Amino acid sequence: MLHLNDLVYRVQGDPLFERATVAVNKGERVGLVGRNGSGKTTLLKLISGELHPDAGGISFPRKLKIGKVAQEAPSGQTSLIDTVLAADSERTALLAEAEEARDPARIAELHERLAAIQAESAPARAARILAGLGFDEEAQQRPCAEFSGGWRMRVALAALLFAAPDLLLLDEPTNHLDLEASLWLETFLKSYPGTLLLVSHDRGLLNRAVNRIIHLEQRRLTAYTGNYDRFERLRREHMEHQAALHAKQQAERRHIQAFVDRFRYKASKARQAQSRLKALAKMEPIASVMEDRTVSFAFPEPSRLSPPILTLEDAAVGYETGKPILSQLNLRLDMDDRVALLGANGNGKSTLSKLLAGRLKAMQGRMTRSGKLKIGYFAQDQADELDLAATPLQHMERLMPLETETKLRAQLGRFGFGVGRAEVAVGKLSGGEKARLLFALMSRDAPHVLILDEPTNHLDVDSRQALIQALGAFEGAVILVSHDPHLIELTADRLWLVADGAVAPFEGDMDDYRKLLMDQRRQERSRQRGEKPRREEVVSKKDRRRASAEARAAVADLRKAAKQAEAEVERLGKQKLTLEAKLADPEVYNGPTAALQDLQIKFGQVKQRIAEAEDRWLELQAALEEA
């Protein structure tokens, strides 16, 4: 359906695509992946006709309807529902003509076509899409002008999805969405009836919504069947195979060259040497594997603090005017906590983050913090506060004026800023690099708590994986707000649900949260249709929810106990290493015998405690797997 043939496109003379060729078949759901700056967004613009290639061609059927989110968000006094309905230009035109038509034959044609495109059910379809993206029934009747830019971009996305083009082009569609809307979009795209070409760094979305991956690397396009995990595995296997072939060929070349060098001037071997020289010249070189530079993150290790490091007691928080957004907050945070905040946009996740970070004060109640507590706060809008003319090194110097340049560069180096990039003006950095600079700035004092509000919006898949690994190695607490389920699943071990003006622990995992959202949507659709559930169904649902909550609570307790046991094994392991180092010191054997015996006894005790702690951890892991 869509063919890219030997595509060439240059930016300021440098090739972004060079003889790039790939085909997309009708009905495929394709994920377009590649490093930041590799040209994914540019490729969508070339396909949609916003840009034109320097050479090669892009071909598709003449009547193919291509859809892409408008660059400008809708505004004005038109309601959200009418804005979305207007996206189906054929329906709008047919309805307008039907009102004016007088010819009975033409009227019949118009109504036949309206029936064929299901015009009568269009308002219900538009409402379902808007609801999935976070707009309730009341909001759908309000004018676009009453909403912020981010919410109006959701309306633009809703209009595109409603129009249902033959080829749907989506560029990072979850960037303006919260987790709930992202999960709905994932479900919607899995059953999209047309052809989908999706640019995304959301690993979960690429795993569950697409059935093919096109990888953009070194100015070429390579297609893989399957989802992102399968692409990653196949690419790794291909690279390993190519590296082995390259190594084998290089060894063969060295062997041939050694023979030639040894015998080319010996009369009896000269003919053989010449023959092997020709073979060497004809040998098609196998390219060595060239991987893009991988970015790594490393948060500084904080000092240890006694628990709890932060508590809220009957606290309320809001802004200067108006009533509190969140009330009756009774929460506790320890050094080993990894908490993700769940809840729709507007429920107060960012407000709670600002309270915990000290950006807002409690309106009621009390917040108690450890006297030595340091908090690092990351919010995506902080990028707007960066000085575009200054370099990353200059930003760090302004915040740490007494530190040496070596230490400043070391902190920047933790987040991928080498000698060259540390001295590039911020205005010339990519969105991902600005995000990494914010990480470097917010963690400069080795904070005990990292509060991360949508940290991945501008990070590619590899950078997100690096962030996951860095958070896993971080020794302090983490509070996370994210629309990326993959990040939450691999980072958080506790979930707090922010809803209805309160915050409560959610005793379950992300799969349980998905099920909860699906149940809520089903109930909302039933309510809108005026259906009333039978009494026995209500009782049954209540029993199932209670049983499910009890099961989740049991699993959560097991998970916490297993984590504590694992931490105990690590702690005892460090003690064992310390004792081994002391026993390895020759001086200890020249000292008092009693001191040596004391060390040996402690070493034996620690080994015994490690064995017991490992047994306990293994038992809990087995219980978790059974649960």
C-alpha positions as a printed Julia matrix, in Angstrom:
627×3 Matrix{Float64}:
   0.0     0.0    0.0
   2.83    2.4    0.93
   6.21    2.1   -0.8
   9.39    4.07  -0.08
  11.9     3.49  -2.86
  15.56    4.57  -2.57
  14.49    7.6   -0.55
  17.05   10.39  -0.16
  16.52   13.47   2.0
  19.12   15.98   3.15
  19.08   18.57   5.92
  21.52   21.43   5.28
  23.47   19.17   2.92
  23.79   16.25   5.35
  21.84   13.1    4.39
  19.13   12.08   6.84
  17.95    9.23   4.55
  20.14    7.57   1.95
  18.57    5.03  -0.44
  16.03    4.08   2.24
  13.57    1.46   1.0
  10.64   -0.22   2.75
   7.02   -1.24   2.09
   3.98   -1.1    4.4
   1.11   -3.44   3.6
  -2.59   -2.68   3.99
  -3.88   -3.28   7.51
  -0.46   -3.43   9.17
   0.14   -1.65  12.46
   3.74   -0.49  12.23
   5.96    1.0   14.92
   8.67    3.34  13.61
  11.63    3.34  16.0
  15.11    4.83  16.14
  17.32    7.14  18.16
  16.29   10.72  18.84
  17.28   12.79  15.83
  17.39    9.83  13.43
  14.55   11.28  11.31
  11.32    9.56  12.41
   9.21   12.74  12.49
  10.75   13.89   9.2
   9.76   10.58   7.59
   6.13   11.09   8.62
   6.24   14.58   7.1
   7.61   13.16   3.85
   4.82   10.57   3.71
   2.11   13.14   4.47
   3.46   15.53   1.8
   4.6    18.3    4.17
   8.16   17.75   2.9
   9.47   16.45  -0.43
  12.36   13.98  -0.92
  15.56   15.0   -2.7
  15.6    11.71  -4.61
  13.76    8.42  -4.72
  10.01    8.18  -4.36
   7.05    7.59  -2.06
   4.08    5.87  -3.68
   0.6     4.89  -2.48
  -2.89    4.51  -4.05
  -4.22    7.78  -5.43
  -7.41    7.78  -3.31
  -5.66    6.75  -0.09
  -6.81    8.94   2.82
  -3.82    9.86   5.0
  -4.4    11.33   8.46
  -2.0    13.11  10.81
  -2.64   15.18  13.96
  -2.88   18.87  13.1
   0.07   20.96  14.29
  -2.29   23.61  15.71
  -4.7    22.58  18.44
  -8.37   23.39  17.77
  -9.72   26.53  19.45
 -12.73   28.83  19.32
 -16.25   28.44  20.62
 -17.12   25.15  18.87
 -17.83   22.39  21.38
 -15.48   19.42  21.67
 -18.04   16.96  20.33
 -18.84   19.15  17.3
 -15.13   19.67  16.62
 -14.6    15.92  16.5
 -17.71   15.3   14.38
 -16.53   17.93  11.88
 -13.39   15.86  11.26
 -15.45   13.5    9.09
 -15.66   15.91   6.16
 -17.75   13.55   4.03
 -20.43   13.17   6.7
 -20.48   16.93   7.32
 -20.84   17.67   3.6
 -23.57   15.04   3.09
 -25.61   16.33   6.04
 -25.34   19.92   4.77
 -26.41   18.89   1.29
 -29.29   16.76   2.64
 -30.75   19.85   4.34
 -30.73   21.79   1.05
 -31.59   19.01  -1.43
 -35.01   18.98  -3.11
 -34.55   16.29  -5.77
 -36.06   13.02  -4.42
 -33.5    10.88  -6.26
 -30.59   12.88  -4.85
 -32.09   12.82  -1.35
 -32.31    9.03  -1.59
 -28.65    8.84  -2.68
 -27.59   11.07   0.18
 -29.42    9.02   2.8
 -28.11    5.79   1.35
 -24.55    7.07   1.6
 -25.14    8.41   5.14
 -26.37    4.98   6.16
 -23.33    3.34   4.55
 -20.89    5.47   6.55
 -22.94    4.96   9.75
 -23.61    8.67  10.14
 -26.38    8.07  12.67
 -24.0     6.42  15.17
 -21.27    9.04  14.64
 -22.1    11.17  17.73
 -21.91    8.09  19.96
 -18.56    7.05  18.39
 -17.16   10.57  18.81
 -18.31   10.66  22.44
 -16.65    7.3   23.19
 -13.33    8.51  21.74
 -13.47   11.76  23.71
 -14.36    9.85  26.89
 -11.44    7.49  26.33
  -9.11   10.49  26.08
 -10.36   11.92  29.38
 -13.36   14.16  28.54
 -16.56   13.42  30.44
 -20.03   14.12  29.1
 -20.15   17.67  30.49
 -16.68   18.56  29.13
 -17.63   17.37  25.63
 -20.26   20.12  25.39
 -17.87   22.91  26.37
 -16.05   25.06  23.76
 -12.44   24.28  22.86
 -11.31   27.73  23.98
 -11.94   26.82  27.64
  -9.21   24.16  27.64
  -5.42   24.4   27.88
  -3.13   23.6   24.97
  -2.41   20.06  26.17
  -6.09   19.2   26.47
  -6.86   20.76  23.07
  -4.17   18.53  21.53
  -6.17   15.61  22.88
  -9.18   16.97  20.99
  -7.07   17.09  17.83
  -6.09   13.45  18.39
  -9.75   12.52  19.01
 -10.75   14.19  15.74
  -8.1    12.24  13.83
  -9.12    8.91  15.37
 -12.78    9.63  14.62
 -11.98   10.44  10.97
 -10.42    6.94  10.7
  -8.08    7.6    7.72
  -6.86    4.68   5.59
  -3.29    5.44   6.74
  -3.04    6.82  10.27
   0.24    8.62  11.09
   0.87    9.17  14.81
   3.94   10.91  16.24
   4.39   10.31  20.0
   0.61   10.36  20.65
   0.96    9.62  24.39
   3.07   12.72  25.13
  -0.05   14.78  25.9
  -1.89   11.94  27.66
  -2.02   10.67  31.21
  -1.66    6.98  32.01
  -5.41    6.31  31.85
  -5.78    7.85  28.39
  -2.59    6.09  27.22
  -4.01    2.71  28.22
  -7.28    3.5   26.39
  -5.37    4.57  23.26
  -3.36    1.34  23.36
  -6.6    -0.68  23.3
  -8.06    1.49  20.53
  -5.02    1.15  18.26
  -4.86   -2.64  18.72
  -8.14   -2.91  16.82
  -7.69    0.01  14.4
  -9.32   -1.03  11.09
  -6.93    0.85   8.79
  -3.14    0.95   8.45
  -1.15    2.5   11.29
   2.35    4.04  11.26
   3.29    4.96  14.82
   6.33    6.82  16.14
   6.66    6.12  19.84
   9.21    5.54  22.6
   6.59    3.82  24.78
   7.77    0.22  24.92
   4.42   -1.08  26.21
   2.53    0.59  23.36
   5.01   -0.8   20.82
   4.62   -4.27  22.29
   0.84   -4.4   22.48
  -0.46   -2.17  19.66
   1.77   -2.97  16.66
   2.56   -6.11  14.67
   5.58   -4.85  12.73
   8.61   -2.66  13.49
  10.55   -0.46  11.06
  13.93    0.54  12.46
  15.58    3.75  11.28
  19.34    3.47  11.7
  22.32    4.91   9.83
  20.01    6.56   7.25
  18.38    3.23   6.23
  15.07    1.52   7.04
  14.89   -2.13   8.14
  11.61   -3.97   8.73
  10.98   -6.66  11.37
   7.85   -8.75  11.87
   6.38   -8.71  15.37
   6.38   -6.31  18.31
   9.21   -4.33  19.89
  10.53   -7.11  22.14
  10.8    -9.45  19.15
  12.5    -6.73  17.08
  15.04   -6.16  19.85
  15.8    -9.89  20.08
  16.08  -10.37  16.29
  18.27   -7.29  15.89
  20.59   -8.45  18.68
  20.87  -11.9   17.08
  21.56  -10.31  13.68
  24.26   -8.08  15.13
  25.9   -11.02  16.91
  25.83  -13.04  13.69
  27.27  -10.16  11.66
  30.0    -9.59  14.25
  30.93  -13.29  14.1
  31.05  -13.24  10.27
  33.15  -10.07  10.31
  35.61  -11.6   12.79
  35.81  -14.8   10.74
  36.46  -12.87   7.52
  39.13  -10.7    9.15
  40.91  -13.83  10.4
  40.76  -15.31   6.88
  42.13  -12.05   5.41
  45.04  -12.06   7.87
  45.78  -15.69   7.05
  45.82  -15.03   3.27
  47.87  -11.85   3.68
  50.41  -13.69   5.85
  50.81  -16.36   3.12
  51.25  -13.68   0.43
  53.77  -11.72   2.5
  55.77  -14.87   3.12
  55.85  -16.42  -0.35
  55.19  -13.72  -2.98
  58.89  -13.41  -3.84
  59.64  -17.15  -3.72
  59.62  -18.58  -7.27
  57.99  -21.91  -6.36
  55.11  -20.19  -4.51
  54.74  -17.0   -6.56
  51.8   -18.27  -8.64
  49.9   -19.37  -5.5
  50.63  -16.03  -3.85
  49.28  -14.13  -6.85
  46.15  -16.32  -6.91
  45.48  -15.58  -3.24
  46.01  -11.87  -3.79
  43.26  -11.95  -6.43
  40.98  -13.86  -4.04
  41.65  -11.25  -1.37
  40.73   -8.43  -3.8
  37.47  -10.14  -4.78
  36.41  -10.83  -1.18
  33.29   -8.74  -0.44
  33.95   -7.04   2.88
  31.5    -7.73   5.71
  30.84   -4.52   7.62
  31.7    -4.45  11.29
  28.86   -3.87  13.71
  28.48   -0.15  14.42
  26.15    0.54  17.32
  24.91    4.01  18.18
  26.35    5.44  21.36
  24.33    4.27  24.36
  23.43    6.85  26.97
  23.79    5.78  30.6
  22.37    7.43  33.7
  23.8     7.24  37.23
  22.24    9.05  40.19
  24.64    9.93  43.03
  24.39    7.71  46.11
  22.66    9.5   49.01
  23.59    9.22  52.68
  21.4     6.93  54.79
  18.6     8.42  56.93
  16.56    6.77  59.65
  12.94    5.98  58.71
  10.54    7.59  58.2
  12.13   10.31  56.11
   8.81   12.08  55.44
   5.29   11.83  56.87
   1.96   13.57  56.23
  -0.66   13.71  58.98
  -4.2    14.85  58.12
  -2.65   17.18  55.56
  -4.43   19.12  52.81
  -2.9    20.86  49.83
  -4.07   23.22  47.13
  -3.26   26.62  45.69
  -3.61   30.11  47.14
  -7.24   30.56  46.22
  -9.99   27.99  46.48
 -10.51   24.84  48.48
  -7.88   22.09  48.85
  -7.36   19.77  45.91
  -6.3    16.89  48.18
  -7.36   16.39  51.81
  -6.89   13.94  54.69
  -3.43   12.93  53.53
  -1.87   10.38  55.87
   1.22    9.05  54.13
   4.69    7.85  55.02
   7.87    7.63  52.96
  10.99    5.56  53.73
  14.37    5.41  51.98
  13.57    2.15  50.17
  10.15    3.2   48.84
   9.42    3.18  45.1
   5.99    4.77  44.64
   4.06    5.49  41.44
   1.1     7.88  41.53
  -1.95    6.73  39.56
  -4.99    8.75  38.58
  -6.35   10.8   35.72
  -4.9    14.22  34.82
  -6.41   16.9   37.02
  -6.85   14.62  40.03
  -3.85   16.11  41.85
  -0.79   13.95  41.11
   1.41   16.95  40.26
  -0.02   18.87  43.22
   0.98   16.05  45.58
   4.42   15.91  43.95
   4.91   19.64  44.56
   3.83   19.26  48.21
   6.33   16.44  48.79
   9.04   18.42  46.98
   8.43   21.5   49.12
   7.13   23.58  46.18
   3.75   23.88  47.94
   2.94   24.18  51.64
   0.3    22.15  53.43
  -2.92   24.15  53.91
  -3.91   21.97  56.84
  -2.38   19.22  58.94
   1.32   18.56  59.26
   4.21   17.44  57.07
   7.29   16.18  58.95
  10.62   15.76  57.17
  13.96   14.4   58.32
  16.28   17.31  59.18
  18.92   16.21  56.65
  16.48   15.27  53.89
  17.42   16.36  50.37
  14.86   16.13  47.56
  15.45   16.18  43.81
  12.42   17.34  41.8
  12.0    16.81  38.06
   9.13   18.32  36.07
   9.02   18.52  32.27
   8.06   22.23  32.28
  11.36   23.02  34.02
  12.96   22.83  30.57
  11.29   26.2   29.86
  13.35   27.72  32.69
  16.71   26.76  31.15
  18.91   29.52  29.72
  19.04   28.65  26.02
  22.25   30.63  25.48
  24.14   28.93  28.34
  25.87   25.54  28.16
  25.18   22.57  30.49
  28.52   23.28  32.19
  27.53   26.91  32.81
  24.17   25.81  34.27
  25.99   23.51  36.66
  28.51   26.23  37.6
  25.67   28.62  38.53
  24.16   26.05  40.91
  27.48   24.81  42.34
  29.79   27.88  42.27
  32.23   26.51  44.86
  32.88   23.18  43.14
  35.78   22.41  40.83
  35.24   22.06  37.1
  36.27   18.4   37.37
  33.4    17.67  39.76
  30.92   19.64  37.64
  31.92   17.68  34.53
  31.72   14.41  36.46
  28.11   15.13  37.42
  27.23   15.99  33.81
  29.03   12.85  32.66
  26.7    10.72  34.79
  23.93   11.66  32.35
  25.74   11.34  29.04
  27.31   14.81  28.66
  30.86   14.22  27.53
  33.46   16.9   26.84
  31.8    18.02  23.59
  28.11   18.11  24.59
  28.79   19.78  27.96
  29.81   22.96  26.13
  26.99   23.14  23.58
  24.37   25.88  24.07
  21.14   24.49  25.56
  19.17   25.96  22.66
  20.96   23.51  20.34
  20.27   20.43  22.48
  17.54   17.93  21.61
  14.52   17.42  23.85
  16.08   14.24  25.24
  19.34   16.04  26.03
  17.47   18.81  27.85
  15.69   16.17  29.93
  19.05   14.58  30.8
  20.42   18.0   31.77
  17.48   18.44  34.16
  18.33   15.05  35.71
  21.92   16.18  36.2
  20.87   19.49  37.79
  18.21   18.05  40.11
  20.51   15.31  41.46
  23.63   17.44  41.96
  23.36   17.33  45.81
  22.85   13.52  46.0
  19.16   13.75  47.05
  17.54   11.11  49.25
  14.26   11.31  47.29
  13.73   11.65  43.54
  10.33   13.08  42.6
   9.86   12.57  38.86
   6.83   14.1   37.11
   6.61   12.72  33.54
  10.38   12.18  33.15
  10.28   10.24  29.86
   8.4    12.51  27.43
  11.49   13.27  25.34
  13.55   10.12  25.99
  13.93    7.42  23.35
  13.48    3.72  24.18
  17.16    3.14  25.03
  17.3     6.24  27.24
  14.14    5.1   29.06
  15.79    1.74  29.67
  18.89    3.52  31.0
  16.64    5.53  33.35
  14.99    2.32  34.61
  18.4     0.81  35.35
  19.57    3.98  37.11
  16.46    4.1   39.29
  16.91    0.42  40.1
  20.46    1.13  41.34
  19.46    4.31  43.23
  19.7     3.89  47.01
  17.02    6.45  47.93
  13.25    6.78  47.55
  11.42    7.47  44.27
   8.05    9.14  43.65
   7.0     8.69  40.03
   4.27   10.22  37.86
   4.31    8.73  34.37
   2.1     7.7   31.45
   4.57    4.9   30.62
   3.27    1.61  32.11
   6.57   -0.15  31.31
   8.49    2.37  33.43
   6.03    2.01  36.32
   6.03   -1.8   36.19
   9.84   -2.02  36.34
  10.43    0.83  38.78
   7.62    1.04  41.34
   6.8    -1.51  44.02
   4.01    0.57  45.58
   1.1     2.34  43.89
  -0.86    5.28  45.32
  -4.19    6.12  43.69
  -4.96    9.86  43.53
  -8.71   10.25  43.01
 -11.76   12.04  44.46
  -9.62   14.51  46.43
  -7.75   11.8   48.33
  -4.7     9.55  48.1
  -4.88    5.87  49.04
  -2.63    2.83  48.51
  -3.64    0.72  45.52
  -3.09   -2.9   46.53
  -2.35   -4.41  43.15
  -0.19   -4.11  40.05
  -0.63   -2.41  36.68
  -2.69   -5.3   35.31
  -5.12   -4.84  38.21
  -5.24   -1.11  37.47
  -6.02   -1.79  33.81
  -8.88   -4.07  34.87
 -10.18   -1.39  37.25
 -10.22    1.2   34.44
 -12.01   -1.2   32.08
 -14.65   -1.94  34.72
 -15.18    1.78  35.32
 -15.6     2.43  31.59
 -18.08   -0.41  31.23
 -20.1     0.96  34.13
 -20.0     4.46  32.64
 -21.25    3.19  29.27
 -24.04    1.3   31.02
 -24.98    4.44  32.94
 -25.09    6.51  29.76
 -27.37    3.91  28.15
 -29.63    4.09  31.19
 -29.06    0.46  32.15
 -29.38   -0.56  35.79
 -27.4    -3.57  37.0
 -29.44   -6.35  38.63
 -29.15   -6.64  42.41
 -27.43  -10.04  42.25
 -24.84   -8.61  39.82
 -24.09   -5.73  42.21
 -23.64   -8.14  45.13
 -21.48  -10.44  43.03
 -19.27   -7.56  41.88
 -18.92   -6.36  45.44
 -17.83   -9.82  46.59
 -15.4   -10.13  43.69
 -13.9    -6.72  44.45
 -13.49   -7.62  48.12
 -11.86  -10.96  47.28
  -9.63   -9.3   44.7
  -8.59   -6.59  47.17
  -7.75   -9.2   49.81
  -5.7   -11.19  47.3
  -3.84   -8.06  46.18
  -3.13   -7.1   49.78
  -1.69  -10.56  50.46
   0.55  -10.34  47.38
   1.64   -6.82  48.35
   2.64   -8.07  51.83
   4.59  -10.95  50.29
   6.3    -8.58  47.85
   7.32   -6.21  50.65
   8.62   -9.07  52.83
  10.6   -10.47  49.88
  12.15   -7.09  49.24
  13.12   -6.74  52.91
  14.67  -10.22  52.86
  16.63   -9.37  49.72
  17.87   -6.15  51.34
  18.94   -8.15  54.4
  20.95  -10.52  52.18
  22.69   -7.56  50.54
  23.4    -5.91  53.92
  24.88   -9.1   55.37
  26.87   -9.63  52.17
  28.54   -6.25  52.66
  29.35   -7.18  56.28
  30.89  -10.45  55.08
  33.08   -8.6   52.55
  34.28   -6.21  55.28
  35.17   -9.1   57.61
  36.91  -10.97  54.78
  39.03   -7.9   54.06
  40.04   -7.65  57.74
  40.88  -11.36  57.93
  42.97  -11.03  54.76
  45.14   -8.36  56.4
  48.42   -9.98  57.65
  48.6    -7.47  60.51
  45.57   -8.99  62.23
  47.53  -12.21  62.78
  50.35  -10.29  64.49
  47.93   -8.68  66.94
  46.03   -9.97  69.99
  44.69  -13.51  69.65
  41.37  -12.48  71.22
  40.76   -9.89  68.49
  41.46  -12.48  65.77
  39.13  -14.99  67.41
  36.43  -12.33  67.71
  36.7   -11.6   63.96
  36.52  -15.3   63.11
  33.45  -15.78  65.32
  31.7   -12.78  63.73
  32.6   -14.1   60.27
  31.04  -17.47  61.07
  27.91  -15.82  62.48
  27.49  -13.62  59.42
  27.84  -16.62  57.08
  25.13  -18.44  59.07
  22.81  -15.42  58.99
  23.35  -15.05  55.22
  22.32  -18.67  54.68
  19.19  -18.14  56.8
  18.31  -14.87  55.04
  18.78  -16.48  51.6
  16.5   -19.37  52.59
  13.88  -16.89  53.77
  14.14  -14.88  50.54
  13.83  -18.01  48.39
  10.75  -19.14  50.35
   9.09  -15.74  49.85
   9.96  -15.72  46.12
   8.37  -19.17  45.74
   5.26  -17.97  47.59
   5.08  -14.91  45.34
   5.28  -17.05  42.2
   2.46  -19.28  43.49
   0.35  -16.21  44.35
